[in-house]
Amino acid sequence: MQNTRLNNLFDAIARSLGQWFLNPWRRLSLLIISFLFGFFLGSAISTSAGQRAELDLWAAAILVLFTEVTSRIFYSRSFVTKRSLILQSLNILKVGLTYSMFVEAFKLGS
């Protein structure tokens, strides 16, 4: 890309955020927030898709596709050595979403 002021500004912001998230407590708090957001998304999607019987199949297909693509990206060989914060957050979001689906299934089963 060209070396414009806007590009330099975005690079500086990304660099400062990267330095800010090097702190282990901030990194852990971001991952916990990502897990809780995934849990919220899973419960929100399952309840809103359950309102209309037509959307159940599409919601399930989209969620399975999301989890499979996320697992494929996170566990591929090229990303094994370097685990970026964005990929870890996406993987933890997937875990929260999956956990939420299990909890919703247990609620429906009882």
C-alpha positions as CSV (number, residue, x, y, z in Angstrom):
1,M,0.0,0.0,0.0
2,Q,1.0,3.6,-0.3
3,N,2.5,5.4,2.6
4,T,-0.3,7.9,3.2
5,R,-1.2,9.6,6.5
6,L,-4.3,7.5,6.9
7,N,-2.3,4.3,6.4
8,N,0.3,5.5,8.9
9,L,-2.4,6.3,11.4
10,F,-3.9,2.8,11.1
11,D,-0.5,1.3,11.4
12,A,0.2,3.3,14.5
13,I,-3.1,2.4,16.1
14,A,-2.6,-1.3,15.3
15,R,0.9,-1.2,16.8
16,S,-0.2,0.5,20.0
17,L,-3.2,-1.9,20.4
18,G,-0.8,-4.8,19.9
19,Q,1.5,-3.4,22.6
20,W,-1.5,-2.8,24.9
21,F,-2.7,-6.4,24.6
22,L,0.7,-7.9,25.3
23,N,-0.2,-7.6,29.0
24,P,-1.4,-11.1,30.0
25,W,-4.3,-9.7,32.1
26,R,-5.7,-7.6,29.3
27,R,-5.3,-10.6,26.9
28,L,-7.1,-12.9,29.3
29,S,-9.9,-10.4,29.8
30,L,-10.4,-10.0,26.1
31,L,-10.5,-13.8,25.7
32,I,-13.1,-14.0,28.5
33,I,-15.2,-11.3,26.9
34,S,-15.0,-13.2,23.6
35,F,-16.1,-16.4,25.3
36,L,-19.1,-14.6,26.9
37,F,-20.0,-12.9,23.7
38,G,-20.0,-16.3,21.9
39,F,-22.2,-17.7,24.7
40,F,-24.6,-14.8,24.2
41,L,-24.6,-15.2,20.4
42,G,-25.4,-18.9,20.7
43,S,-28.3,-18.3,23.0
44,A,-29.6,-15.4,21.0
45,I,-29.4,-17.3,17.7
46,S,-31.0,-20.4,19.0
47,T,-33.9,-18.5,20.6
48,S,-34.5,-16.2,17.6
49,A,-34.2,-19.1,15.1
50,G,-36.6,-21.2,17.2
51,Q,-39.3,-18.6,16.9
52,R,-39.9,-19.6,13.3
53,A,-39.5,-23.2,12.3
54,E,-38.3,-22.2,8.8
55,L,-35.0,-20.7,10.1
56,D,-33.8,-23.7,12.2
57,L,-32.1,-25.5,9.3
58,W,-30.4,-22.4,8.0
59,A,-29.2,-21.2,11.4
60,A,-27.8,-24.7,12.1
61,A,-26.0,-24.8,8.8
62,I,-24.5,-21.4,9.2
63,L,-23.3,-22.2,12.8
64,V,-21.7,-25.5,11.7
65,L,-20.0,-23.7,8.7
66,F,-18.7,-21.0,11.1
67,T,-17.3,-23.5,13.6
68,E,-15.7,-25.7,10.9
69,V,-14.1,-22.7,9.1
70,T,-12.8,-21.3,12.4
71,S,-11.4,-24.7,13.4
72,R,-9.8,-25.1,10.0
73,I,-8.1,-21.7,10.2
74,F,-7.0,-22.0,13.9
75,Y,-5.6,-25.5,13.7
76,S,-4.0,-25.2,10.2
77,R,-0.2,-25.8,10.0
78,S,0.6,-22.2,9.0
79,F,-1.0,-20.8,12.2
80,V,0.3,-23.3,14.6
81,T,3.6,-21.5,15.3
82,K,2.1,-18.0,15.5
83,R,-1.1,-17.6,17.3
84,S,-2.4,-14.1,16.9
85,L,-4.9,-12.5,19.3
86,I,-7.6,-12.2,16.7
87,L,-7.4,-16.0,15.9
88,Q,-7.4,-16.9,19.6
89,S,-10.4,-14.6,20.2
90,L,-12.3,-16.1,17.2
91,N,-11.5,-19.6,18.5
92,I,-12.7,-18.8,22.0
93,L,-15.9,-17.2,20.5
94,K,-16.5,-20.5,18.7
95,V,-16.0,-22.4,22.0
96,G,-18.6,-20.1,23.8
97,L,-21.0,-20.5,20.9
98,T,-20.7,-24.3,21.0
99,Y,-21.0,-24.4,24.8
100,S,-24.2,-22.3,24.5
101,M,-25.7,-24.7,22.1
102,F,-25.0,-27.6,24.5
103,V,-26.7,-25.7,27.3
104,E,-29.7,-24.9,25.1
105,A,-30.0,-28.5,24.1
106,F,-29.9,-29.6,27.8
107,K,-32.6,-27.1,28.6
108,L,-34.8,-28.4,25.8
109,G,-34.2,-32.0,26.8
110,S,-35.2,-31.6,30.4
